[in-house]
Amino acid sequence: MNIVIAGKNNIAVYVTEWILDNIKDISIYAIFNKNDSGTDHGQRSFKKFCYEKKIKEISLDDSYLMKDSIFLSLEFDRIVNPMLFSHDKIFNIHFSSLPKYKGMFTSAWPILNNESHSGVTLHKIDHGIDTGPIIAQRNFELDGDETAKSLYLKYIKFGTELVIANIEGLLDDSYTCSPQSSDHSSYYSKSSINYENIKIDLNKTAFEIIKQINAFTFRDFQLPLVHGVCIYGGGILKQKSTAKPGVLVENEKQKIKIATIDYDVELYKDNFYDVLEACKFCTAGELKKMICIDRILFEKNEKGWSPIIVAAYNGNVDLVKWLVEVGADINDRNNNGTTVIMYYKDYMSRSRDFSRLKEIINLGVDLSLKDYAGKTVFDYINNSSDSLLIDAFEGFRK
């Protein structure tokens, strides 16, 4: 049996990795998206992963001719023609609860439309756009301050889980599917949002403006711009607007206030890189004064560095502990899969201060985690020839 995986990013990597580890007697082939540079960024490169695992690349035309196989689209960037395949095992994961939100920009439209839920759908590919019969679906709630990026990360997480839960059924043809209903069906085309020229419509209610801000917040690609200020989040104030909608009422150090159709809103100036810099040495109290919205604490820069990673690399243990308390992941990773404990290991190696290692580990560190080079923190410690560092970790080996 052959499986062709066409797509990109973490979902394609994690599904392929699971198949390699769990399914025998299967040959895997890959088709890469055109914009896959072979370098890990915010998401892992499927091309890089496949080259490292020696998975053969084929063309879409090759996949049409391949027999005894299935075709699995995981964020693939091209429309496939089901009539050209030599089989009918053609599947796709779509980031929405079909039949709602067929088409494009499913990380923005549910937020703009104030949906309470979204989901991921595994379906067969037919001639339409995301119209094929549904095999499995997973729905989830949207947070009140859901952003395009946080929603996309949920799609990746739940989409990966949904495919893995159903992959064996796809391979042995034991799955069932049902046609999509026409009720509540919706579709958004590529032209429905122009990401080259995003403009926040300020002639709206306060609620609608905040939803726009959140729907276009995806640091990897763009942040909203209002009155020439880069915005990260906002809140609705109690006072009703007296100025004309869109007028800049106040311009403070950390935020601006604008009038709307009904209530004034405050929009927070993005200061993420200042927050990252502060995490090297600041206290939790000092950091609190810098942030207008907690979720900025879980953002990452272009290398995948988050506040908790910066704090750990600089030995700021008290701040690491506070960040965990407010929801940061003690096993967070950068773009290379380097974990928080690996960064703290670097700090200990430089500082020769081993006194607080137990405090960090007791926060829930998973010492078995491997980075994308396949190494654990113990692998790096053993290769360091640093006897004090090796001794410090000795009591935590299993």
N, C-alpha and C positions, 0 to 999 in steps of 0.2 A: 504494500500500500504506500502511495505517495501523498504527501500533503504540501500544498503550495501556500505559503503565507505571504501575503502582499500587504505592506503597510509601513508603519513607522512607530517611533517613540516607545515608551515603557510597555505599553500594552502588547506590542508585537514582540518585544524582547522577552517579557515575562512569560507569555504564552509559549513561545518557542523553547525557552529554557525549561519550562515545566514538561513539555513533550519530550525533550531530550532526556530528562531525568526519570520519566515515568512510563513512556510508551516504547515498547520494543518492536522490532521488525517493521520499522517505518522509515521512509526516506523523506527528508525535509528539503524543500527548495524555497528560495526567497525571491521576491520581487520588491525592489526598493522604491520609495517615493523619489520623485525627481529632485526634491530639495534636501535629501539626506546627504549631508556633506561627509559623513563618516566620522564625525566628531561629537562627543557627548556635550550637550548644553544643559538646559533645564530638564530635558528628557534624554534618555539614553539613545544613542544612534543604533538603529536596527542594522544598518550596513556594517558598522564597526563590529557589533556583536557577531554577526554572521561570518564575517571574515575571520574573526578570532576562533570561532567554532568550526571553521572550514565547511560552512553550509553553502551549497552551490547557488549562485545567482542565475536566474533564467529571465527571459523576457515574457511579457504578457502573451505574446503570440505563441511562445513555447508552451505556456500553460494551457492554452486552448487545445493543443494537440495531445497533451499528456493523459493517458488512460490510467485506469485503476487508481484514481486520485480524488482528493477533495481540494477545493479552493476556498481559502479563508481570508477575507478582507478585514484588516484591522487598521483603521484610519488610512486606507489606501486613497491615493489622490487621483485615480482615474476611474472613469465609468467602464464597466466590463459588459461585453455582449454575451448574454447567456446562450444565444443560438450558436456561437462559435465553439463552445466547449464540447468535448467528446463525452461528457457526463453531465448530470444535473445536480451534483453535490457542490453547490456554489453558495457560500454563506457570507454574511456580513454582520459586524457589530455596529449598531447605530446608537449614537449618544442622544437618546430621547426615549420617552415612553410612546412608541408608535401605537396608533396612527398619528399622534400629535408631533408636530415639529419635524416633518420630513425636510430633507434638504440641508441648508447651511446654517451656521452660526448658532448652534444649539446651546452654546455657553452664554449667549447674550439674550436671545428672545424670551426664554422662560422668565428671566429676571425682569426684562422690560415689561412683560405682560403680567407681572406679579403672580406667578404661579407659586403654589405652596409645595408642589412636588415636581420632580422630573424622574428620569430613569435611564436604563440602558436596555437595548433590545437586540437579541440574536435572531436573525431571520434569514430566510432563503432569498437569494437575489433573483428577481425577475426583470421584465422589460422596463418597469417603472422606476421612479426615483424613490427608493426606500419604501416600496409598496409590497414587497414579497411577504409570504406567509410567516407568521411568528412562531419560533421554536421555544424561546424562553425570554423572560423579562424580569428585571429587578427595578423596583421603584424605591425612591428615597425622598426624604423631606429636604426642602431648601431652607437654609437659615434666613433669618430676617435681614441680615446684612450680607447675604451671599454675593460674591463677586464672580466675574467671568472666570478668573483663575481658580478660585476655590471650587466652583462648580465643575470646571474641567478636570481638576484633580479627583473629584468624586467619580466622574465618568471613567477615568482611567482605572481607579481602584475597583469599582463595582463591575465595570466592563471586563476587566481581566478575570475577576472571580467568576463571572457568568460564563465566559468562554471555557475556562478550565473545568467548571462543573459539568459542562455539556460536551466536551471534546470527544470523549470516548463514544458517546452516542452518535456523534457525527461520523466518526470513523467506522463504526460497525453498523451504521444505518438503522439504529434502533430508536431514533428520535421521532417525535410526532410534531406536527405543526398545524396551525389554524389560520385561515385567511384574516386579513385585517378588516376591521369594521370601517365603514365610512363615517360613523359618528365621531364628532370632535376631531376629525382629521384636519391637519393644517400643513402648510408648506411655505418655506422661505427660500428664495433663490439667492444666488451669489450677488446679485445687484441690490438685495434688500438692505444691506449696510455697506457703506463706502468707508472702509478702514483707512483709506488714504486721506480722508478728509472728515474726521469725526468732529461733529459739532454738538455740544450739549444745548438742547432747546430750553432756554431759560423762561420762555413764555408758557410755563407749566406750573402745576401745583408743586408745593415743597416735596410731597411724596414722590411725584413723578420725576422730579429732578434728581433726588437721591437714587432712585432706581436706575436712571441713566448713568449716573456716576459709577454705580456698582457694576452695571452691565458692561462698561467699557474699561474696567480696571483689570488689567492683565500685564503686570510689570514686564514680563518677557518681551512684550510687543508694544504696548502703549499704556499711558495713563491719561485720564481726561484733562483737558486744559480749559480753564474758566478765567476770563479776564487776564489772560497771559500767565496764569499761575498753574503749575502742575499740581493736581489734586489727588489725594489718597483718602477717600472716605468723607463722610459728612453727617450732620445731624439736623433734625428739624427743631426749631426753637418755638417757644410758646407764644411769642408775640406775633400778631398779625402784621402783614406787610402793609406799609403806608406808601412806600415808593413804588414806582413803576416796575413791573416784573423784569428781572434781570439786572436791575441797577445795583452797583456795588455800594453797599451801605457802610461797611467797615473793612479796613485792611490792617490786620494785626500781624504780629511776628509769626504765629503758628497757624493762623486761619483767616479766612475772609468771610464776610457776611453779605448775602445778597437777598434782595426781595424777590418774591414769587407771586403767583396768582393769589395765594392765601397766606401762608406763614413764611417768615424769614427762615433761611437755612444758613448754617455755618458749614463751610467746606474747608477741610484740613489740608494745609500745604504739605506736600510730600517732603519728608526729611529723613528718608530711610537711610541714606548713606551717612548722615550725621549720627543716627541711632547706632549703626554698625560700629562707627568709630568710637562712640561712647562706651560700647559694651566691652571694650578692652579693659577698662579700669573703673568704671563708674559703679555706684551702688544702685540698688533697686529704687531707692527714693529719688535719686538723681535722674534715673531713666524714666520714672513715672512722670516727671515734670516735662519730659521731652515729647511724650506721646499723647496724641489726641484720641487714638483708637487702638485697642489692644492687638488687633490682627496684624499690625505692622511688625509685631515681634516675631511673626512666623514667615515673613518674607525672605527672599534670597536674592543675592546679587548675581551677576552674570556667571560667576564661578560656582554658584551654589552655596555660598557662605551665608548663613543665617545668624541672628544675634547669639543663639546658644553656641554655635560653632566658634564665633569670634571670642566669646567669653571663655570657653574651654581652652582655646589655643593660647590665651593670655593668662590662664590660671585664675580667672575671676570666679572662684567656686561659689561664693555667696550669690552672685548674680545667676550662675547656672542653676542653683537650687531654686531661686525665685522664679526664673523662667519656666522651669518644670512645673512649679506650683500653678502658674497661670496658663499652662497648656502646651508648652513647648515639648518637643520630642527629644528625650535624652539619647535616642538612637538616630538622630537626624544625620543626613549624609550630604556631602557636596556632589558636584557633577561627576566626580570620579568614584563615588561610593564611599569616600573616606568618612568615617563615623566620628561622632563627638569624642568617644574615648580614644580614638587614634590621635585626634588633635590634642587631647589632654596629655597623652603619652609624649607628644612632641614638647609640650610645655615642661613636663618633668625632666625630660632629657636636657633641655636648655637650662632650667633653673636649679636643678638638683634638689628640688623640693618634692618629696614623696609623701608628705604628711597627710594629705587630704584625699588620697586615692580611694580609700574605702568609702568616704562620703559620696564621691561621684558614682562609684559602682552601685552603692545602695539606692541610688535614685532610679534604678531599673535598667542599668546597662546590660545589653546582650553582648557578651564577650565572644560569642560564636559567629557574629556577623562578619561576612566577607565583603571587601570592597570589590569594585568591578574588575580588578586584576586577580581576584580569587584568593586574596590574603586576609587573614584575621589580624587583630592587633597583636596576638602572640607570635605570628609569623614575623612581623616587623621587629618585635622585641628580641626574638631569638637571633635575628640577623644583625642586630645592632652591636653585639659584643659589649654591651653596657651591663656589667655585672650587677650594679646597683638597681638599674631599671628591671632587669630580669628578676632579681630578688623581690622587688616591690610587688610584682605581679604573681609571684610564685604561689601565694596562698589562695589565689582566685582561679587556679587551673582546676579543671574537673578531670 
